[in-house]
Amino acid sequence: MLTLLAISLATTLVAAGPCDIYASGDTPCVAAHSTTRALYSDYSNPLYQVQRSSDGTTADILPVSAGGIADSGAQDTFCKGTSCYISIIYDQSGNGNDLTRAPAGGFDGPGPDGSDNLASATDAPVTLNGQTVYGVLVSPGTGYRNDKTKGIATGDAAEGMYAVLDGTHYNDQCCFDYGNAEVSNTDTGAGHMEAIYFGNSKYWGSGAGDGPWIMADLENGLFSGQGAKNNAGDPTITARFVTAVVKGEANQWAIRGGDAAADKALSTYYSGVRPDGYNPMIKEGAIILGIGGDNSNGAQGTFYEGVMTSGYPSDETEDAVQADILAAKYAA
């Protein structure tokens, strides 16, 4: 069951979005991305941009009101009679950490210049409080990135992140990630990443059962616990909507998770010291979505919303964010 604090915050959704909650916990958002809703109670600027395939024209999609859900009706009107792609996922934090088409890196994408595909703007419909909005469906070869960011943790600096994902859309390829990665688009070594991973790859590490699992991509390894191995404390995920959390600071990191549509608090799957060879971390501060740090792009998944913070959020702050997510009422 949710804590009284979480329940209180859930009942005042219009007064506090996820990034308002993180700010109240002294761990402000430094990047905030969503195609489904505003993540600040007063945010009224564009959430994302769509591009028509028929003529290449673009349109920004805003929330229906400050702090509200995306105006999917505006997208439907703009895209009527043709297909549309998500060309920009805007950063709501004010830092300008927008996500755009990922360029080539250690692995090439399917584009003629090695860049990745853009996601269809209509392939991941869901409802929030009964109103239709669209997520970001990542097929193999699709990916987003920003290598020139502001405010994202580098080196061994503390950070947190969460993402709301489709728990039924995944594979065992590398790597459906959201989080901190290399600025060079190449693998620069262990500890140069800190990102949420979701899928059932067993190549580097795994959790209990057959997966999928929430793990951390720390570069040169997906970690479900302290060691690069099977960690039974990291459970197979069975929820349709998943809240996935990874956070890290000096020689301490954690994986947390829970059902993003059921009345349940987050659980902690791992909290402890860094893996051997990962202390201190050497984070570089790029942001990726749907791909690995070297642009490995064989994975699939669906992203609805997520943020990155400055500082190591408390469990209580994350539990309050989970309450806010539950109040948004994600449904298939």
Secondary structure as UniProt FT lines:
FT   HELIX           4..10
FT   TURN            11..12
FT   HELIX           13..15
FT   HELIX           18..24
FT   TURN            25..26
FT   STRAND          29..34
FT   TURN            41..42
FT   STRAND          48..52
FT   TURN            53..55
FT   STRAND          58..61
FT   TURN            66..67
FT   STRAND          69..70
FT   HELIX           72..79
FT   TURN            80..81
FT   STRAND          84..89
FT   TURN            92..93
FT   STRAND          99..101
FT   TURN            112..113
FT   STRAND          125..128
FT   TURN            129..130
FT   STRAND          131..134
FT   STRAND          136..138
FT   TURN            140..141
FT   STRAND          144..146
FT   STRAND          159..166
FT   TURN            167..168
FT   TURN            174..175
FT   STRAND          177..181
FT   TURN            183..184
FT   TURN            190..191
FT   STRAND          194..199
FT   TURN            209..210
FT   STRAND          213..217
FT   STRAND          222..223
FT   TURN            232..233
FT   STRAND          241..249
FT   TURN            250..251
FT   STRAND          252..259
FT   STRAND          267..272
FT   TURN            276..277
FT   STRAND          286..289
FT   TURN            293..294
FT   STRAND          301..310
FT   HELIX           315..328
FT   STRAND          330..331
//
